[in-house]
């Protein structure tokens, strides 16, 4: 997995570049805590099973399938989004980097274009990337509301990249599906102690250190 093998690398952000997965999980739990522990348990379960999915899609699912309420209005969705951002943004900015991530970015950015394709809202994501001092490593930083599949497709088309020569690094099935549907290579990051969500044939790493050698 030497960077010279690739024309470009597309990274997911949470759980790939920064150790922020637990931060997002805790935020979802806090957001729905007033509905009781059963709802919180189901919210956390769905969030963990659908890593990489836009928070907006999760809000809509919780509203209709867990709370059995009418669809969210634009104002209600905006309020949830704002509250969620308040719970996570500073914590994500301050969170620990995935081991090897910053060294990989430094090494690879000198040779090939790097991109982010994340389920985090794009404006919020760009703020986090900038405040962590990482913006200069990336040719483009992309986030929701577009799906992972669409984000990857847009990057491939915009920069005339050959899918087979592009590596997507992700920690969730949404990342894997987005890569597979766009015919890019894929590497899964599975944090030590976490359950591996990927099919058996998918190569996985515990961190990004092996990509820096």
N, C-alpha and C positions, 0 to 999 in steps of 0.2 A: 504493500500500500504506500509506496513512495510517491511523493507529490509529482515527481516527473512523469508518472504514468497517466496523469490526468490533464485534461484541457482546462478544467475548472472544478471547484468544489462548492457545493451548496450545503449549508449547515442549517439544521434546526437550531433554536436558541436555548430554550429552557431544557436542562438536562443534557445538553450537548456542549455548549460553551460555558454555561453557568449552572451551578447546583441549586436551581430554583424550583425544582418540582414540588418539594414539600411546602414551600411558601404558597404556591398556587392552591394546593390541596387545602391548607389551613384557611385560606381566604374564602374558598367556596363553602367550607364548613361554617365559618363565621357569618357569612352572608345569609345562610338559611337556618341559623341556630334557633331563631324564634319560633320555627315550625316544629321543634321537638327533635329528639335524638334519632327517631326512626327516619325522618326525612334527611337529617344530616348524614346518617349512614348511607342512605341511598344516593345522595348527592355525591359523596366522596367516592362511592363505588363506581358510579357512572363516569365521573371525572377521570378516575384512574384507568378505566377501561377504554377511554376515548381520548387518550393523550394526543395532542396535536390538533384537536378539533377547536374551532373558534369558540370563545367564551359565549358569544351571542347565540350560537346553536345550542349550547348547554343551557343557557337561561331559558330559551324557548321550550326545550325538552322538559326541564324541571317544572315550568309553569303549567304545562298541559298534562304531563304524564305523572308527575309526583304530587303536584298541588291541586290538580283537577280544576284549574281556573281558566277563564277565557284567555286567549292569546294576549301577550304583552302589548301594550301600546308603545309607540315610539318613545314617549316621555318616560314610561316605566322602565323600558330597556336602557335608556340613557342613564337613569338614576342608578340602576344596578351596575352598569358599566363604570360609572363614576366612583361608586362605593368600592367596587372591586379594585379599581386602580389605586385608590387611596390606601387600601390594605396591602397592596403588593409592590408598588413601584419603587419605593425607597428601599425595601427589603431586597428586591432583586438587584438593584444597583449596588447594594452593599454585600451581596452574597458571594460566596467563594467560587472561583473559577473551577471548572472541571480540570482535573490534573492533565497537563499537557496541552490544554486548549490554547493558551496564549502563545506558547512556543510554536505550536503548529501554525497559528495565524501569522506570526512573524516570519516564519520560514517560507510558508506557502505563498503569502501575498507578494513576496519578492519575485515569484516565478510565474504565477497564474492568477486569473481573477477569482475572487472569492465572493460568495453571496450568502445572505440569510433568507430563508423562507420559513416563517413562523406563524403559529396560530394566534400570536399576540397582536392586538390592533396595531396597525402600521405606525401611526404617529407616536404611540406610547413606546413601541419597540425602538424606534429611531432615537427617542429621548434617552432610553436606557443604554443603548449602544454608544451614543455620544458621551454620556456622563461616565461611562466605564472607560472611556478613552480608546474605544475600539473602531470608531468610524473609519479611520484611514486604512484599515485592513480590507474593507469591503467595497466592491464595485457598486453594489446595490443592496439595500436592506428592505425586504418585503414582508408584509404581514397581512392579517385579516382586514377586511371581511372576505377576501377571496380565499378559496380553498387551497390546500397544499398542492393538489394536482394542477390547478390553474396557475399558481405562483411559479411552480417549476416550469410549466409549459411556457409562460411568459418570459422567464429568464432565458430559456433555451432559444426561443425565437428571437428575442431582442438582441442577443449577442451572437447569433448564428453558431451556436455550439452543437457539436455532434453528441447526441445523447449517450452513446456507448462510451464516450471518453469523458463523461461528467460523473463525478461521485457525489451522491447525496448521503450525508451523515445524519441520522435521526435516532430518536429513542422511543418512538411510538409507531403503531401500525399505520397511522395516517401518513407518516413520513415514508414508510415502506410502500404503501399503496400509491402514493404520489410519485415516487421514483419508478415503481414498476410500470405504472400506466404511461409514463413518459419515456420508458425504456432506458433509464439511466442506471448506472451501477449503484449499489446501496451497501452501506455499512451501518450496523446497529450498535448503539451504545447502550449497554445495560449496566446500571450501577450495581456494584457488588452487594449481594444480599437481596436484590430485587428479582422478581420473577421475569424470566425471558419471554416477551410477548411474541417473538418472531418465529416463523417457520424454521424447521431444523436446518435447512440448507443455508440460511442467512448467516454470514460471518458477523460475529459480535466482538466487541472489545469492552473492558471495564472502564477505560478512560481513553484519552487520546495520546498518551505517551508513546505508544508503539508507532505512531505516525510521524514522530518527530526525529527519528533516527535516520 
